[in-house]
């Protein structure tokens, strides 16, 4: 059983839960990450996985196999997210089809690795989700009024203008825009939006988020189909970029 302490401050000694029923793969991962200094716990079925994931303190990262003997990894992830578990989850599976990846991301997965995988690449992905999860929640306060390009956003009366002409937002659209601005330059996951804007951490389709973001884009993007400010980061979420001339490479970024 892992020691009763909270999330660590670096990748070394991070608390890692491995959910893998294949003895060779599971033992190999357990040994590999233990040697690297991770505090590793391993379980081999879905019921134990849900129990471990919902215990406190939370794990820093979970490696979750899709194919498990009782309930599959998708069901495990659904139950964990519904219970409010916020630990980063990397799905491990032999299924590489897009529909399986999208299902995992819709349920709140942070990354998706297809078997067979290189252990060093997996370790790099673990470090990446650790670093993302430990980023400060917000940038410095932008104050009551924030401007970018031709836009001016007034947070005191929740209004916005472009070239002096008012833009009408719904309350939720304005809340999303304000959240993006407060996290400008950083990737914001759909899970974060659900938790911090919608105020929920349960099982809800990410299409709800995407529809509202699409509506917001129609109001501030010169070309909503090729967004300049609210960029898509594939498999993760979105990034608000205030400088229209900055590199749009995030569109192609993988989770």
N, C-alpha and C positions, 0 to 999 in steps of 0.2 A: 504493500500500500504506500502511495506517495506521501511524503512528509507534509504536515499541515502548514504550509506557508504559501503566500500569494505568488502571482506571476513574477518571474525574475526580470532583471533589468537588462540582460544581454542574452545572446543566443546560447551561450554556454550555460549548462545546468537548467535549461528550460524544461518545463514539465511536459512530456510528450506521451500521448495515449495512442497506441497502435492497436487497431482493430483488424485482425487478419487471421483467418482460420487455417490457411495453408501453413503447415509446420515449418517447411523449409523457408518460405518467404518471410513468415513472421519471426522466426528465430534469427534469420539473417538481418532483418531490419532492427530487431531489438539489440543485437550485438553491435551493429554498425553505429547506431545512434548513441548507445551507451559508451562506446569507445570515444565518441566525439564529445562526451561530457553531458549529454542530455539525461534527465531523470525520467526513465522510461517505465511505463506500465503497459502491459499487453493483455488483451482479452481476445477471445476467439468466437464469440457469437453476439448477435444483435441485442439480446436482452441485457447481457453484462455491459455492452457498450453504452446503452442508454443509461443504465445505473451509474456507470463511471462518469459519463459526460455531465450528468445532472448533479453530481456531488460538488461540494465546495471544499477547498477553493477550486476555481475552474482551471482546466488544463490550458497551457499556452498554445498548443497545437494538437490537432487530432488527425491521424492518418486513418482513413476509414475505407475499408474494402467494400465494394458493392455486393459481391456474391458471398453471402453468409448463410450458415446452415438453418437459421430460424427465420428471422426477419432480415430483409436485405438492407444494404447501406442507405438506400433512399428513404426507407421507412424509419431507420434509426435517425437519420438527419432530420426528417420531418418531426419526429417526436421531440428531439432535442431542441430544435428551434422553437417549437410550440411551447416548450417548458421554459424558454427564455435563455437557453444556452447561447453564449456569444463567442465561444472559442473558435478561432480559425479552423476550418476543416478542409483537408485535401483528400479528395476522393481517389481511390486506387481501383482500377478495373481493367479487365481485358477488352471491354467494349469501347470501341473508339468512335462509334457513330455519333454524329452531331446531336441527334435527338436525345441520346443518353447524357451527353455533356450538358445540354440545355436543361434537362430535367434536374440534374444536380445543381446547376447554378440557380434555377428557379426556386429550389428548396433552401438555398442559402449556403451552398458550397463556395469556398474561396478559391479553390484551384482544383485541377483535374489531371491526373497522371495515368497514362495508359501503360499497362503491362505488355511486354517486359520493359522495365525502365532502368536507367543508369542510377546507381545509388548516389553518386556525386551530384547529378542533376536534381534528384529528389531532395537532397540536403540543401541545395541552393534554393529550391522552392520553399522549403520549410523556413529558411532564414528570411526569405522575402515576405512571407505572410506574417512572420513574427515582427519584422520591422514595420510593416504597414499597420499592424494592430496596435503597435506601441507609439505611433505618431501622436503628437498632441492633438486634441480634438479640434482646436480652432487656431486660426491665425490671429495676430493682434487685432483688436477691435478697430473697425474702419470708421467709427464715429457715426454721427447722425445722417450724414450725406456721403454717398460714394459715387464716383464718376469713372466711366471707362468709355473710351472712344466718344461717340456722340450721345451716350446715355448718362442720365443722372438718376440715382436711386435715393429717395428720401425715406429713411426708416422710421422717422417720427410720425409721419402721417400715412406711411405705406403707399407712397405714390412713386411713379416713374415717368420720365420723359425722354424722348429722343428728339434732338434738335429743337427743344422747347415744346414739342407736341406730346400730350399726355398719352401714356400707354395704359390700357385697362387690364388689370390682372384679377383673377379670382384670389380669394384669401390664401388658398392652398398653393397656387402658382407663386404668389409673392413669398410665401414661407419657404418654398423650394429654392427660389432665386436667392433669397437672403442666406440660406444655408450654403448654397454654392459659393457665394461671395465670401462668407466667413471661412470657407475652406478652399479659397482660390489657389490654383496651382497644385492641388492635391487630388488624388483619386478618391472619390467618394463611392463606396459600395452601395448597392441597393439595400443591403441589410442595414447600413447606417441610416439611410433615408427613412426606411420603415421605422426604425427605432427612434430617431431624433426628430423627424418631421411628423410622421404619422402617429408616433407614440406607441407603437406596438412592436412585438418581437415574435409574433406567432406565425402561423402558416398562411401566407397570402401570396398570390401569384405576383411575380415581378412585373407582369404586363400592366398592372395598375400603375406602377411607378412610371413605366415607359410611356404610357399614354399621357400622363401629366407632363412629363418632360417634353414630349413631342408637342404638346399644346403650348408650353412655355417657349420652345424654340420658334414656333410660328410667329411669336410676338416680338422676339428680339434678334433673331438670326436673319442676316441678309438673304441667305439661302438655307432654309430649314433642312433640306435634303443633304446639304454639305455644310454642317454646322461649323461656325468659326469660334464661338465662345463656349458652348456646352458640348464638349467632345466626348465621344463614346470610347471607353477603355474596355475592349472586348473581354467578356467573361468576368468583369469585375463591377463596372458601373460607369461613372461619369467623372469628368474633370472640367472645372470652370477655368478658362484661360482668358484673362482680361486683355491681353495684347493680341490683336488680330493678325499681326505679322509673325507671331511665334510659330514654331514648327508644329505641324499637325500629326506628327508621327504616332501620337497616342491612339489614333484610330486603329492602328494595326497592332497595338500592344496585346500580348497574350497574358492571360492571368497566370 
